[in-house]
Amino acid sequence: MIDLRSDTVTRPSKKMLEAMMAARVGDDVLGDDPTVNALEEKAAEMFGMEAALFCPSGTMTNQIAINVRTRPGDEVICHRFSHVYYYEGGGMMRNSGVSVCLLDGPRGLITAREVEDHINPASDPHRPLTSLVEVENTMNKGGGACYDFGELERISAVCRKQGLKFHLDGARLFNALATAGGTPAQYGSIVDSVSICLSKGLGAPVGSLLIGDKSFIKQGRRVRKAFGGGMRQAGYLAAAGIYALDHNITRLAEDHTRARYLGEILKSMPYVEMVYPVETNIVIFKLGARWSAREFLDRLKENDIHALSLDPRGIRFVTHLDFTEEMMEQVEQVLKSLA
Ligand SMILES: *Cc1c(COP(=O)(O)O)cnc(C)c1O
């Protein structure tokens, strides 16, 4: 089976499993799992920040960041299609009782100008108090779009000037770095917190990290406990994360090459109406009148290829480290045969 549904479908490699099995572990809720501590230190250092917190999912790292940075009734500025709003089960409203101000930029990206225009004046008690700005890089529902670093610097400057906190959902930040350049530390220097996922393009089975300053992470640790995310001998999972950070970052460029190639093939298929620009490992395209998304997914499935539909006409392919060159050739053949 060829699985293009998401980059979360990867299985740990033999070497990753060996690293996991060899991990030294302790009880992380008591703070003495040496492998979790090593992963947290490594991530903090990469981003030039003080501390990090290992969590079961990227939803949890985002939700913890929102919970620490807001009080009930506060407002969070984010894009309408941001993962924190659109794909986390209503978590921010449910867990933190916050209000949202949803922005509408193209491909899921927001600008400093729009952020500035939507901050409620703290002096006006009628309006919810704006306390947090959230951006996503790469932007999942925006087809893996990347921010221009300069725009993020400008958003950061607006946040500092207005006393707001700035959270980066970097579930696929390493994909953004592979395309747009830059280092994790550059991003660490302009935000108050970052969340990264080890279980997406980096190939770990489980795990995300929340990174920020010491006092923020200390508060986050309490929230993680309250959300039920404290894990005990989590070093087995953290070992996979360390392996992923050491071995699976530079190869992301291969996923991007394959995604771009898929995009090129799709562009010339008569049943495809349009393909969104392919910047990273996500390919989103719209079908013409011939098939609905459901029918097209069935055609693919008959050929052992699995993908996801985003809406009645939209299909998403995501490339990843278990999607090989041979599979790529097979997909190319199938796509062409369907024409
Ligand atoms: C996948 C993802 C997350 C976290 O998802 P989990 O499945 O909870 O780990 C967060 N943000 C974005 C943009 C994502 O794509």
The ligand as an SDF file (V2000), in Angstrom:
LIG
                    3D

 15 15  0  0  0  0  0  0  0  0999 V2000
   -0.2560   17.7670   12.9390 C   0  0  0  0  0  0  0  0  0  0  0  0
   -0.2720   19.1610   13.3750 C   0  0  0  0  0  0  0  0  0  0  0  0
   -0.3240   19.5060   14.7300 C   0  0  0  0  0  0  0  0  0  0  0  0
   -0.3760   18.4970   15.8600 C   0  0  0  0  0  0  0  0  0  0  0  0
   -1.0900   17.3860   15.6250 O   0  0  0  0  0  0  0  0  0  0  0  0
   -1.1200   16.1290   16.6000 P   0  0  0  0  0  0  0  0  0  0  0  0
   -1.7320   15.1130   15.7470 O   0  0  0  0  0  0  0  0  0  0  0  0
   -1.9220   16.5160   17.7680 O   0  0  0  0  0  0  0  0  0  0  0  0
    0.2970   15.8220   16.9890 O   0  0  0  0  0  0  0  0  0  0  0  0
   -0.3130   20.8290   15.0640 C   0  0  0  0  0  0  0  0  0  0  0  0
   -0.2450   21.7730   14.1120 N   0  0  0  0  0  0  0  0  0  0  0  0
   -0.1730   21.4830   12.8190 C   0  0  0  0  0  0  0  0  0  0  0  0
   -0.0590   22.5860   11.8330 C   0  0  0  0  0  0  0  0  0  0  0  0
   -0.1940   20.1730   12.3920 C   0  0  0  0  0  0  0  0  0  0  0  0
   -0.1330   19.8990   11.0910 O   0  0  0  0  0  0  0  0  0  0  0  0
  1  2  1  0
  2  3  1  0
  2 14  2  0
  3  4  1  0
  3 10  2  0
  4  5  1  0
  5  6  1  0
  6  7  2  0
  6  8  1  0
  6  9  1  0
 10 11  1  0
 11 12  2  0
 12 13  1  0
 12 14  1  0
 14 15  1  0
M  END
$$$$
